Amino acid sequence: MNGTLNKVMLIGHLGDEVKMHYFDEGNSIGRFPLATNESYINKDGDKVTTTEWHNVVVRNKLAEICEKYLTKGDKIYCEGQIKTRQWTADDGQTRYMTEIHVRDLTFLTNKKSEGQKEKPTTPTKETKPLPPKKTSNDDDLPF
C-alpha cells in the first residue's frame, strides 16, 4: 500500500431515479444524486438542516440491482471512492465533477407497501445457533 486512503461512507436518500447507460460487452454504469443531511441548533435555538448532494456512480451488476430496486427517496448506505472527472465543454471551458464511485451498497428503505419496487433478497452469512440460556443452577459468575 502506498500510504494513502480514499474511502467514503454515506447514508442518504436518492434524489432521483437511477439513470443507466449501457456499453459494449455488457458493461453498464448507473448514476444518481444522493442527499445527505446535517441538522444542528443555531445560536437562536432554531433547528437548521443543511443538505449536501453527491453524484453517485455504480457499475455493472451493482448498477443493474440499483436500477431494479431503488427509487427516488429511498435511503441507502454506500461505500466507495471520491473521483473527479475533467472534460472540455462545448463552450471550450474546462469542467469538473466530483463523484462517489460506489463499491458496496446497502438498502435501508423497507419496501413492504404494494406498488413499490421489491427489495432484493441478499445472501446472508451462515449463522451459528445461539448457546443455550443459563439457568439458575449455572455458576454465579457475572459474565
N, C-alpha and C positions, 0 to 999 in steps of 0.2 A: 504494500500500500504506500502511496506517495505522501501520506501525512495530511490529506485534505478530506473533507466530508461535505457532500452536497445532498442533504436529505430534508424533505419537507413532509410534515404530517398536518393534515387539515381535517376538520369536521365542519361541514357546511351544507347548504341547500342548493340544489341545481337551480340556476336562474333561467334555464330554457331546456328544450329537448336536446338530446344528443344528435349532433349533425355528423353524418357518416360520409366518408369518401373512400371509394374502393379503387384499388390499383391492380396492375397485372400480377399474376402468380398468386392470387387470392389474398394479398395483403390489404389491410384496411386501417383507417385511422378515424377516431371519433373525437369530437371537440364539444365542450360545453362550458358555460360560465358557472362558477361556484362562488356563492356568497358566504362569507364568514362574518359574524357579528361580535362586537365587543361592547359591553354595557358598563357604565360607571355612574357614580353620583357626582355631579359637579359642585362647585363651591356654594351654589344657591340651594342645594338639596334636591335638584331635579335629576331624574334618571335620563342619561344620554346614551343612545346606541349609535355606534358607527359601523358601517358595513364596508368590508374590503371585497373586491371582486377579483377572482383568479381565473385565468384561462387554462382549463384542464384539457390534457391530451391523453387519450388511451389508444392502444394499438391492438390490431388483430383480434384474437379471441375475446380479450377483455373489452374491447370496443364493441363487439357484437353483443356481448352479455349486457353491457350498459345500455345499448340501443334498445334491446328487447325488454329490459325490466325496469329501467329508470324513466321517470317523467319529471317535468318541471315541478319544483317544490320538494322533491324527495331529499331526505337527509342521508349523507354518506360520510364515511371516514376513508381517507385515502393517504397513501404514502408514495412519494416519488422524488424527483429531482427538479430543481429550477433550471430551465434552459432559456436562453434569449436568442430569438431569431432576428436576422437583419436582412432587409431587402430594399431595393430601389423602387419607389412608387412611380406611377405613370407621370407624375409631375417632376420627376428627377430627384426628389428628396429621399434621403435615407431614412427608413422607418425601422423601428424596433418593436418587438413584442416579447414580453416575458411570459413563459408558460410553465405549468406544472406537468411534467411527464410522469404519469402515474404507473406504478408497477404493481401495487396492491390496493385493493378497494374492498370495503365492507359496506353493505346496505344497512342503514339504520332505521329506515321507514318501514313500519309494519303494514303490509298490503293485504288487509283482510276484507275490505269492502269490495263489493262487486263492481265491475266496470273499470277497475284499475288493473294495470299490468300485474301479473303474478311475480312474486319473488322467486328466484331460482332456489332449488334445493342444493345446498353446498355440502360436499362431503365433510364429515366430521371426523376428528381424530378418534381412534378407538379408545374407549374409556374403560378404566378398571372399576370393578364393583367397589363400593364403599365398605370399609371394615365394619363389622357388627358393632352396634352401640353397646357401651359398657353398662352393666347392671350394677346394682348396689353392692353385689358380692365382690366386684372387682376391687383391686387395690385402691387406696385413697389418695393416690398421687394427683396433684392438681393439674397435670398435663397429660 
